[in-house]
């Protein structure tokens, strides 16, 4: 069964007297464990699609099934639960809480999920170690490099062991070498079975994905798979 199924998705925004069709008749299937890049010019619908997949937005029409469940019919609280338990997010701007340490930022999803302090401490310690941050746990974001901040963000995004990881320009604020490290980190998570969907303007990063989706004017313009090595 496909992990993600979008059928006839429409997303329309009202801007004054005008309607903007951000997504038009989108049909999409993504299987569990796939590595997909979403590319296209600004305004093509990439971020709108990512927000919809992450249950941060709802379509005006159509259906979105996640792991066989029609999540478009869920209440806001039910969607929040699915988002917390099944979906991880990584953003270009990191979105870390400035006053919290790396350890506290990573622990946030566990805290919101009601995980016990003992289990939180053990899982965060393991995450810090896994992501090469064991000596940075007590540092605030302004005391970390860009690459370290993105590692904290990825650790936070995956601490609940989500089935799907959505990354929006994850290397956009990083230099090429650091971006390469972060990309390899995301790909390693995909190698463990996490479905990875990356929105990017970077052709180099987009071409690394096993499957490339290109968008234009709110529609999927092309959908291709990279030949197996």
C-alpha positions as CSV (number, residue, x, y, z in Angstrom):
1,X,0.0,0.0,0.0
2,X,1.3,3.5,-0.8
3,X,2.2,5.5,2.2
4,X,1.0,8.7,0.5
5,X,-2.0,9.0,-1.9
6,X,-3.2,12.4,-3.2
7,X,-6.3,12.4,-5.3
8,X,-7.5,15.5,-7.2
9,X,-6.0,17.9,-4.6
10,X,-6.9,21.5,-5.0
11,X,-5.6,24.4,-2.9
12,X,-6.9,27.9,-3.6
13,X,-5.9,31.0,-1.8
14,X,-8.0,34.2,-1.9
15,X,-5.9,37.3,-2.4
16,X,-8.2,40.3,-2.5
17,X,-10.5,39.8,-5.4
18,X,-8.3,37.2,-7.0
19,X,-8.0,33.4,-6.6
20,X,-4.6,31.8,-6.6
21,X,-4.6,28.1,-7.5
22,X,-1.6,27.0,-5.6
23,X,-2.3,23.3,-6.3
24,X,-4.4,22.1,-9.2
25,X,-5.7,18.5,-9.7
26,X,-2.6,17.0,-8.0
27,X,-2.4,13.2,-8.2
28,X,0.5,11.6,-6.4
29,X,1.5,8.2,-4.9
30,X,4.6,7.8,-2.8
31,X,5.5,4.4,-1.3
32,X,6.9,3.9,2.1
33,X,10.7,4.4,2.2
34,X,11.0,6.4,-1.0
35,X,13.5,9.3,-1.4
36,X,11.7,12.0,-3.4
37,X,12.8,15.5,-4.4
38,X,10.3,18.2,-5.3
39,X,11.7,21.0,-7.5
40,X,10.3,23.9,-9.6
41,X,10.4,27.7,-9.8
42,X,9.2,29.9,-7.0
43,X,5.4,30.0,-6.8
44,X,5.1,26.6,-8.5
45,X,3.4,25.0,-5.5
46,X,6.3,23.1,-3.9
47,X,5.9,24.6,-0.4
48,X,2.1,24.4,-0.5
49,X,2.4,20.7,-1.4
50,X,4.9,20.1,1.5
51,X,2.6,21.9,4.0
52,X,-0.3,19.8,2.9
53,X,1.7,16.6,3.2
54,X,2.7,17.7,6.7
55,X,-0.9,18.4,7.7
56,X,0.0,22.1,8.2
57,X,-2.6,23.0,5.7
58,X,-5.8,21.5,4.3
59,X,-6.9,21.2,0.6
60,X,-10.0,22.9,-0.7
61,X,-10.9,19.7,-2.5
62,X,-9.6,16.2,-3.0
63,X,-8.4,13.5,-0.6
64,X,-5.1,12.8,1.1
65,X,-4.5,9.3,2.5
66,X,-1.5,8.7,4.7
67,X,-0.7,5.1,5.5
68,X,-4.2,4.2,4.2
69,X,-6.1,6.7,6.3
70,X,-7.9,9.6,4.9
71,X,-6.4,12.4,7.0
72,X,-8.4,15.2,5.2
73,X,-11.4,14.1,7.3
74,X,-9.7,14.3,10.7
75,X,-10.3,17.1,13.2
76,X,-7.5,19.6,14.0
77,X,-6.6,17.7,17.2
78,X,-6.5,14.3,15.3
79,X,-4.3,15.9,12.6
80,X,-2.0,17.3,15.3
81,X,-1.6,13.8,16.8
82,X,-0.7,12.3,13.4
83,X,1.7,15.1,12.7
84,X,3.4,14.6,16.1
85,X,3.7,10.8,15.8
86,X,4.2,10.1,12.1
87,X,5.8,13.2,10.5
88,X,9.1,15.0,11.0
89,X,9.9,18.5,9.7
90,X,13.3,20.0,8.7
91,X,13.4,23.7,7.6
92,X,16.0,26.0,6.0
93,X,15.9,28.3,9.0
94,X,16.2,25.6,11.6
95,X,13.3,26.9,13.7
96,X,15.0,26.1,17.0
97,X,13.8,27.8,20.2
98,X,16.6,30.4,21.0
99,X,16.4,30.2,24.8
100,X,16.6,26.4,24.9
101,X,19.7,24.3,24.7
102,X,20.3,21.7,22.0
103,X,19.2,19.0,24.4
104,X,16.0,20.9,25.4
105,X,15.2,21.6,21.7
106,X,15.5,17.9,20.8
107,X,13.4,16.9,23.8
108,X,10.4,19.2,22.9
109,X,8.4,16.6,20.9
110,X,8.9,14.0,23.7
111,X,7.7,16.5,26.2
112,X,4.6,17.4,24.2
113,X,3.9,13.6,23.7
114,X,4.0,13.1,27.5
115,X,7.1,10.8,27.5
116,X,8.4,10.3,31.0
117,X,11.5,12.4,32.1
118,X,13.5,9.2,32.5
119,X,12.8,8.0,28.9
120,X,13.2,11.5,27.5
121,X,16.7,11.8,29.0
122,X,17.8,8.5,27.6
123,X,16.4,9.1,24.1
124,X,17.8,12.6,23.9
125,X,21.2,11.4,25.1
126,X,21.2,8.7,22.3
127,X,20.1,11.3,19.7
128,X,22.9,13.7,20.7
129,X,25.4,10.9,20.4
130,X,23.9,9.6,17.0
131,X,24.1,13.1,15.5
132,X,27.6,14.0,16.7
133,X,26.3,16.5,19.3
134,X,27.3,14.8,22.5
135,X,29.5,17.7,23.5
136,X,27.0,20.4,22.4
137,X,23.9,19.4,24.4
138,X,24.1,22.3,26.8
139,X,24.7,24.9,24.0
140,X,22.0,27.3,22.9
141,X,21.5,27.7,19.1
142,X,23.5,31.0,19.0
143,X,26.4,29.0,20.4
144,X,26.3,26.5,17.5
145,X,27.4,26.5,13.9
146,X,24.9,26.4,11.1
147,X,25.6,22.7,10.5
148,X,25.2,21.9,14.2
149,X,21.9,23.8,14.4
150,X,20.6,21.8,11.4
151,X,21.8,18.5,13.1
152,X,19.8,19.6,16.2
153,X,16.8,20.3,14.0
154,X,17.0,16.9,12.4
155,X,17.5,15.1,15.7
156,X,14.3,16.9,17.0
157,X,12.4,16.0,13.8
158,X,13.3,12.3,14.2
159,X,13.2,11.8,18.0
160,X,9.6,10.5,17.7
161,X,10.8,8.0,15.0
162,X,8.4,9.3,12.3
163,X,7.5,7.3,9.2
164,X,8.0,10.4,7.0
165,X,10.5,13.2,7.0
166,X,9.7,16.5,5.1
167,X,12.6,18.8,4.4
168,X,12.2,22.3,3.0
169,X,15.4,23.6,1.6
170,X,17.4,21.8,4.4
171,X,20.8,23.0,3.0
172,X,19.7,26.5,1.9
173,X,21.5,28.3,4.8
174,X,24.6,26.1,4.7
175,X,27.9,26.2,2.8
176,X,28.5,23.4,0.3
177,X,30.6,21.2,2.5
178,X,28.2,21.4,5.5
179,X,25.2,21.0,3.2
180,X,26.8,17.8,1.9
181,X,27.1,16.5,5.5
182,X,23.5,17.3,6.2
183,X,22.4,15.7,3.0
184,X,24.2,12.5,3.8
185,X,22.6,12.5,7.3
186,X,19.1,12.7,5.7
187,X,20.0,10.0,3.2
188,X,21.2,7.7,6.1
189,X,17.8,8.1,7.7
190,X,16.1,7.2,4.5
191,X,18.4,4.2,4.3
192,X,16.8,3.0,7.6
193,X,13.4,3.1,6.0
194,X,12.2,6.7,6.7
195,X,10.3,8.2,3.7
196,X,12.2,11.3,2.7
197,X,10.7,14.2,0.8
198,X,12.9,17.1,0.0
199,X,11.8,20.5,-1.5
200,X,14.9,22.1,-3.0
201,X,16.0,24.7,-5.6
202,X,19.4,23.0,-5.7
203,X,19.7,20.8,-8.8
204,X,22.6,18.9,-7.3
205,X,20.5,17.9,-4.2
206,X,17.4,17.2,-6.2
207,X,19.2,14.9,-8.6
208,X,20.5,12.7,-5.7
209,X,16.9,11.6,-4.9
210,X,15.7,8.3,-6.3
211,X,12.7,10.1,-7.7
212,X,12.3,13.7,-8.9
213,X,9.0,15.6,-9.1
214,X,9.0,18.9,-10.9
215,X,6.1,21.4,-10.4
216,X,4.9,24.2,-12.5
217,X,1.9,26.5,-11.9
218,X,0.5,24.2,-9.1
219,X,0.6,21.1,-11.1
220,X,3.0,18.1,-11.3
221,X,4.9,18.8,-14.6
222,X,7.0,15.7,-14.5
223,X,7.7,12.7,-12.3
224,X,10.7,10.5,-13.0
225,X,12.9,8.0,-11.3
226,X,16.7,7.8,-11.4
227,X,18.0,4.7,-13.0
228,X,19.1,2.1,-10.5
229,X,22.9,1.8,-10.2
